[in-house]
Amino acid sequence: MALKNIKIKDIQDIDTKFSFFHYTNKNNIESIDINGLLPKIGNSATGIEKSEKIFFAIGVNGVFSIFDSWIRWLIAKRLTDLPGEKADIPFYRFCTFVMRLPLIRYLVAIFVNMVVWVEFRIKPVKVKSFKIMKEILDNSCFLILDLEDGIDFSYKDIDEVKSQNFDRKLLKCVYAKQNKMSSKKMDYWNMHTFSNKSISPSKITLLKINNSFSCMDILLWMIKNNPTDLKILSPYLYEFLNYYNFLDN
């Protein structure tokens, strides 16, 4: 992969415990090499996040947790799916809007929590979410971000989702187990830059493992070389990996 501005390093040569990890579709790398990372609100955050930011996770445990949360999110989002593979964005935005209305959000929350509770226990729904997650990982790359506290982000910044009036039971369903729902501050696995803050190519490193840039390959290396009990830390990621027979029995 020929790049002019962002660096390339093998994950075996970095300190994975304290690195700031970001992942993105491999088709974005050429643009990132020229323009850096630009803040935005993605489709999955439509109607949820208030401002454009760049998200990252701290350390490999942060990576495990954010992927666990993504799988949870994919399962829960089946509620807003139409017959196609992707969630219908206008309907999804409407649902997130309704969930914040003070007069009816409690009634809506009861219904949504019930549906999500059922969906999390239906194997075909989980399998469909696993397949979407596998496609994401196969087609994504990891980046390491060279960020400075107080300049690019703040450890004291708030999580915009937790600071809104979303039902806490629902949030706990889709957030990784390491969430601190009692606090509005960001969790280590769900960090973000300051709003509208871009990251220049000089502060970005593209990761590889041997000759592969695949998120999936690097994730498997992380798991193999980390003593974390994945079944406890990230149970949905653990189930996903078991589904594809990626874990040693």
N, C-alpha and C positions, 0 to 999 in steps of 0.2 A: 504494500500500500504506500504510494508516493504522496507524502505530505510536505508542505513547505513551512508551516508555522507551528502546528501543534507537535509536541514530542510524542515518541512512542517508547514504551517501556514494557518489559515482561513483568507480570505480577509477582514473580518469584524474587524480583529485585527491589520491591518496595516494602514499606512498613504498612502492612494491611490493617493493623490495629487502630491507627489514628488517621488513616487517609479519608478524604472526603470523596465518596463515590457517587457518580451520576451515570445513568444509562440512557441510551438514545438509539433510535433506529439507525442501522448502518448506512442508509441512504442519506443521512444528515451529515455524515462526517466531512464530505467535501465542502459543504457550506460552512460548517463549524471551523474548518481549517482557514477559511477566508474571513468570516465574520465573527467568529467566537460563538458563545452561547447567548441567545437572546431570550429575555423573559417572556412568558406567555401563559395564558390559561388554556390548558388542553381540554379536549372534549370531555374527558372523565371528570374534570373539575368545573365544567360549565354549570353555573348556578350555585356553586359551592364556595369556591375561592373568590375573594373580592378584588384582588390586585394581581398583576402579572409578576411572577417570580420564577426562580430556577431552584428546583428541589435537589437535595442530596442526602446521603446517609453516611453516618460516621462508622467506619470500621466494617469488618465482615459481618459482625452480629447485626449491625444496622442494615446491611444488604439482605441478610436472611429475613429480618423483620419486615422490611419494606416489600419484599416479594411475597411474604406471608399475607400482608395486608392487601396486596394487589389481587391475590387469589380470592381472598374473602370478598373484596369489592366486586370482582367479576361474578362470583356466585350471587351476591345480593342484587346486582344490576339486572339479573334475568327478569326481574319484575317489570322493568321498563323496556324490555326487548320486544320488538315486533317480529314477524316471521323471518326477517333477515338476520344476518350474523351480528350486526352492530346495533347498539341501543339507538332508539329514535331520539335525537337530540332535543327537539322542541318538547316532546312529552317528558323526557328526563329532566329538562329544565323546569317544567311545570311542577313535577313531583317535588323537586328540591325547594321550589318556592312555597308550595302548600305546606311542606313540613315545618316551615318557619312561622306560619300564621298562628298567633297566640290563641285565637278562639277555637280553632279546629285541629291544631297540630296534635293534641293529645289523642283525639279520636283517630286521626290518620296514623299516628304512631302505633297505636294498638294494632291496627290492620296491617301496617307495613311490617312491624315486628313479628306478627304471626306468620305472614307470608315468608319473610326471610328465614325465620326459625324452621319452617317446613323445607324451604329450598336448600338449606344447609345440610339437610338429611336425605335429600333425594340424589341418588348416585348419578343418574343421567345429567342432572344439572351441574354437579361437580365435575363430571368427566368433560362436559362441554367447556367449562371454565378452564380445566387443565389443558385442553387442546389449544385454547386461545392463548393461555400463558406460555405454552411451549412454543407457539409460533412467534410470540413477542420475543422470547429469549433467544431463539434461533436466529432472529433477524436484528438483534440489537448488539451494541458494543458498550463496554464500560469506559468511562472517562474518570480520571482523577483530577480534582479541582484544587488549585493552589489558592485558597481563600484566606483572608485575614479578618479576624474578629474586630468589629468596629468599623471596618472599611467595606467589606463585602456582605457581611451578615452580623448578627448579634446572637449570642447564646441565650440572651434574655428575651428575644423576640417571641411574639405570640403565634399560636396556631390559629389561623383565621376560621377554620372549621369548628374547633373546640370552643371558640369564643362566641359562636352564634347559637341560636336557640334550637339546635337540632336535638332530637331525642337521644339521651345519653346511652340508653340500652342499644339503640341502633348503631351508634358510633362505636360502642364496645364490640359489636359484632364484626365490624369491618376494619377496625384498628388492630394492629398487632398487639400481642399480649402485654408488651412492655409499655403500653400507653400509661400516661399519668392523667387520667380523665379529671381528676380533682384540680388540676392546674391548667391554665390556658397557655402555658409555655410550650414551645416545640419539644417533641421527643427526639432522641438522638437518631432515630431511624427515619424521621420525617422532617428534616431541617430544610430551610430555604434561605435564599439570599434576601437582601433588602428588596422591597418592591421596585420594579422597573430598573433593576440593576443588571447590566450585561456583564459577561465574563470574556475577556480578551483571549485570543488564541494562545498568547504567551503563558497563560495561567492554566492551560489545559494539557493533559497527557492522555493519550490513547493507550489502553492496556491490551496486552496480548498474553497468551499462554503458549509458549513455543511458537508455532506458526499460525495459531488460530486467534482471531479477534472476536470470536463468538461469546456472547454473554453466557450461554449455556455451558460452554467448555470451561470458562473461567469460574462460574459458579460451582461446578463440580470440583474444580481444583480447590476452591475455598473450603468446601465441605470436607474434602479428604484431608486437608492440612489444618483443620481447626478442631479443637477438642470439644466445642459446644455440643450439648445434647439437643440436637435439632428437633427431636420429638417434643421436648418441653418448651424450647424457645419459640419455635415456628411450626406448630402442628399441621397447618394446611400446606405449607411448603414441603414438610416431611411426607405428607400423604401424596402430594403431587409427584415427588421424586420416586416414591414407592410405586405409584401407578405406572411409571415409565421404567421401572427396574433399574434406577440409577444408584440405589443404595445397596451396599454390601449387606447381605443377610448373615 
